Amino acid sequence: MPASDDAAGDLAVTGALVVPAADLRWRFSRSSGPGGQGVNTADSRVELSVSPLELPGLTDPQRARLADRLSSRLVDGVLTVVASEHRQQLRNRQAARERLAAVLRAALAPPPPARRRTKPTRGSQERRIAAKKQRGELKRRRNTWD
């Protein structure tokens, strides 16, 4: 297949990170679900694996972030994504590539800025107290037998 094809070649994750095609490991197997006559013979399920901590071009903080955020998904340092939602192997290959890129992109994203604690406004405090008083009044009126 040509290198420009979506299911082959290098995998662009971010502008600075590209996973070389040589680092991607593919595995194919029979998929469950619909498939017609070819369901028992076509290996349409795709597993795409990569060792994210060994990728070239990563800085040490990026490696640390990947190791931390992907720790629950790594098995012996290998990240694997599976795609079997399509009947054709090529479409599952494309889905697996997109899924892998999305997982790596999310893991490499910088942490969000820390939340600045703010004081509740006077209006919000007054509304909260008024709601509590109204609720208490409702409950108090339930207990009267008049």
C-alpha positions as a LaTeX table, in Angstrom:
\begin{tabular}{lrrr}
\hline
Residue & $x$ (\AA) & $y$ (\AA) & $z$ (\AA) \\
\hline
Met1 & 0.00 & 0.00 & 0.00 \\
Pro2 & 1.24 & 3.52 & $-0.62$ \\
Ala3 & 2.53 & 5.55 & 2.32 \\
Ser4 & $-0.16$ & 8.18 & 1.79 \\
Asp5 & $-2.92$ & 5.64 & 2.42 \\
Asp6 & $-4.83$ & 6.14 & 5.70 \\
Ala7 & $-4.21$ & 2.57 & 6.86 \\
Ala8 & $-0.47$ & 2.54 & 6.17 \\
Gly9 & 2.51 & 4.79 & 6.77 \\
Asp10 & 3.47 & 7.02 & 9.65 \\
Leu11 & 0.82 & 8.03 & 12.17 \\
Ala12 & 0.61 & 11.77 & 12.89 \\
Val13 & $-0.45$ & 12.29 & 16.50 \\
Thr14 & 0.36 & 15.97 & 17.04 \\
Gly15 & 2.26 & 18.52 & 15.01 \\
Ala16 & 5.46 & 17.53 & 16.79 \\
Leu17 & 4.89 & 13.78 & 17.27 \\
Val18 & 4.70 & 11.30 & 14.42 \\
Val19 & 4.74 & 7.57 & 15.14 \\
Pro20 & 6.91 & 5.84 & 12.52 \\
Ala21 & 5.18 & 3.04 & 10.61 \\
Ala22 & 7.96 & 0.67 & 11.68 \\
Asp23 & 6.93 & 1.12 & 15.35 \\
Leu24 & 3.30 & 0.11 & 14.70 \\
Arg25 & 2.49 & $-3.57$ & 15.15 \\
Trp26 & $-0.65$ & $-4.95$ & 13.52 \\
Arg27 & $-2.53$ & $-8.11$ & 14.40 \\
Phe28 & $-5.63$ & $-9.41$ & 12.66 \\
Ser29 & $-8.22$ & $-11.92$ & 13.79 \\
Arg30 & $-11.80$ & $-12.93$ & 13.15 \\
Ser31 & $-14.32$ & $-10.42$ & 14.31 \\
Ser32 & $-17.58$ & $-11.21$ & 16.06 \\
Gly33 & $-20.82$ & $-9.79$ & 14.79 \\
Pro34 & $-22.34$ & $-9.46$ & 11.31 \\
Gly35 & $-20.37$ & $-10.29$ & 8.20 \\
Gly36 & $-22.42$ & $-12.52$ & 5.95 \\
Gln37 & $-20.70$ & $-15.37$ & 4.16 \\
Gly38 & $-17.23$ & $-14.01$ & 4.91 \\
Val39 & $-17.69$ & $-13.84$ & 8.66 \\
Asn40 & $-15.93$ & $-17.15$ & 9.30 \\
Thr41 & $-13.01$ & $-16.55$ & 6.95 \\
Ala42 & $-12.21$ & $-12.82$ & 6.99 \\
Asp43 & $-9.77$ & $-11.53$ & 9.58 \\
Ser44 & $-11.42$ & $-8.14$ & 9.92 \\
Arg45 & $-10.72$ & $-7.45$ & 13.63 \\
Val46 & $-7.66$ & $-5.25$ & 14.04 \\
Glu47 & $-5.30$ & $-4.83$ & 16.98 \\
Leu48 & $-2.80$ & $-1.99$ & 16.70 \\
Ser49 & 0.04 & $-1.89$ & 19.22 \\
Val50 & 2.84 & 0.54 & 19.93 \\
Ser51 & 5.36 & 1.11 & 22.72 \\
Pro52 & 4.60 & 4.76 & 23.50 \\
Leu53 & 7.46 & 5.26 & 25.95 \\
Glu54 & 10.00 & 4.27 & 23.29 \\
Leu55 & 8.77 & 6.64 & 20.58 \\
Pro56 & 11.41 & 8.93 & 19.09 \\
Gly57 & 11.00 & 12.68 & 19.52 \\
Leu58 & 9.43 & 12.66 & 22.99 \\
Thr59 & 10.79 & 14.90 & 25.73 \\
Asp60 & 11.32 & 13.54 & 29.23 \\
Pro61 & 8.25 & 15.37 & 30.64 \\
Gln62 & 6.14 & 13.95 & 27.80 \\
Arg63 & 7.40 & 10.43 & 28.53 \\
Ala64 & 6.58 & 10.90 & 32.22 \\
Arg65 & 3.09 & 12.18 & 31.33 \\
Leu66 & 2.49 & 9.21 & 29.00 \\
Ala67 & 3.70 & 6.74 & 31.63 \\
Asp68 & 1.44 & 8.30 & 34.26 \\
Arg69 & $-1.71$ & 8.66 & 32.18 \\
Leu70 & $-1.45$ & 5.36 & 30.29 \\
Ser71 & $-0.26$ & 3.26 & 33.23 \\
Ser72 & $-3.56$ & 1.36 & 33.45 \\
Arg73 & $-3.59$ & 0.63 & 29.70 \\
Leu74 & 0.03 & $-0.46$ & 29.22 \\
Val75 & 0.88 & $-4.16$ & 29.27 \\
Asp76 & 4.65 & $-4.66$ & 29.44 \\
Gly77 & 5.06 & $-1.12$ & 28.10 \\
Val78 & 2.81 & $-1.74$ & 25.07 \\
Leu79 & $-0.40$ & 0.15 & 24.31 \\
Thr80 & $-2.96$ & $-1.78$ & 22.23 \\
Val81 & $-6.15$ & $-0.50$ & 20.64 \\
Val82 & $-8.75$ & $-2.74$ & 19.00 \\
Ala83 & $-11.20$ & $-2.00$ & 16.20 \\
Ser84 & $-13.83$ & $-4.48$ & 15.05 \\
Glu85 & $-16.89$ & $-2.34$ & 14.41 \\
His86 & $-16.65$ & $-2.49$ & 10.59 \\
Arg87 & $-16.96$ & $-5.48$ & 8.30 \\
Gln88 & $-13.93$ & $-4.52$ & 6.19 \\
Gln89 & $-10.43$ & $-4.87$ & 7.55 \\
Leu90 & $-9.31$ & $-1.63$ & 5.87 \\
Arg91 & $-11.97$ & 0.42 & 7.67 \\
Asn92 & $-11.05$ & $-1.24$ & 10.97 \\
Arg93 & $-7.39$ & $-0.39$ & 10.31 \\
Gln94 & $-8.33$ & 3.25 & 9.79 \\
Ala95 & $-10.48$ & 3.22 & 12.95 \\
Ala96 & $-7.63$ & 1.69 & 14.98 \\
Arg97 & $-5.17$ & 4.34 & 13.71 \\
Glu98 & $-7.59$ & 7.14 & 14.61 \\
Arg99 & $-8.25$ & 5.62 & 18.04 \\
Leu100 & $-4.54$ & 5.19 & 18.79 \\
Ala101 & $-3.80$ & 8.78 & 17.74 \\
Ala102 & $-6.67$ & 10.04 & 19.93 \\
Val103 & $-5.45$ & 8.08 & 22.97 \\
Leu104 & $-1.88$ & 9.35 & 22.56 \\
Arg105 & $-3.08$ & 12.92 & 21.92 \\
Ala106 & $-5.20$ & 12.88 & 25.08 \\
Ala107 & $-2.35$ & 11.42 & 27.15 \\
Leu108 & 0.11 & 14.04 & 25.87 \\
Ala109 & $-2.21$ & 17.00 & 26.44 \\
Pro110 & $-0.91$ & 19.39 & 29.08 \\
Pro111 & $-2.77$ & 19.33 & 32.37 \\
Pro112 & $-5.56$ & 21.89 & 32.71 \\
Pro113 & $-4.77$ & 24.99 & 34.75 \\
Ala114 & $-5.40$ & 24.61 & 38.46 \\
Arg115 & $-8.80$ & 25.83 & 39.60 \\
Arg116 & $-8.71$ & 29.05 & 41.56 \\
Arg117 & $-10.86$ & 28.80 & 44.65 \\
Thr118 & $-13.39$ & 31.59 & 44.89 \\
Lys119 & $-15.65$ & 32.76 & 47.68 \\
Pro120 & $-19.39$ & 32.23 & 47.22 \\
Thr121 & $-21.12$ & 35.49 & 46.32 \\
Arg122 & $-23.42$ & 37.13 & 48.83 \\
Gly123 & $-26.38$ & 36.55 & 46.51 \\
Ser124 & $-25.67$ & 32.83 & 46.19 \\
Gln125 & $-25.37$ & 32.51 & 49.98 \\
Glu126 & $-28.66$ & 34.34 & 50.49 \\
Arg127 & $-30.43$ & 32.18 & 47.87 \\
Arg128 & $-29.10$ & 29.02 & 49.56 \\
Ile129 & $-30.30$ & 30.13 & 53.00 \\
Ala130 & $-33.69$ & 31.20 & 51.58 \\
Ala131 & $-34.12$ & 27.79 & 49.91 \\
Lys132 & $-33.25$ & 26.03 & 53.18 \\
Lys133 & $-35.76$ & 28.15 & 55.12 \\
Gln134 & $-38.46$ & 27.48 & 52.51 \\
Arg135 & $-37.82$ & 23.73 & 52.68 \\
Gly136 & $-37.90$ & 23.79 & 56.48 \\
Glu137 & $-41.17$ & 25.77 & 56.43 \\
Leu138 & $-42.70$ & 23.20 & 54.05 \\
Lys139 & $-41.71$ & 20.35 & 56.35 \\
Arg140 & $-42.95$ & 22.26 & 59.43 \\
Arg141 & $-46.37$ & 22.80 & 57.77 \\
Arg142 & $-46.69$ & 19.07 & 57.05 \\
Asn143 & $-46.68$ & 18.31 & 60.77 \\
Thr144 & $-49.62$ & 20.54 & 61.67 \\
Trp145 & $-53.03$ & 18.83 & 62.11 \\
Asp146 & $-55.23$ & 21.90 & 61.63 \\
\hline
\end{tabular}
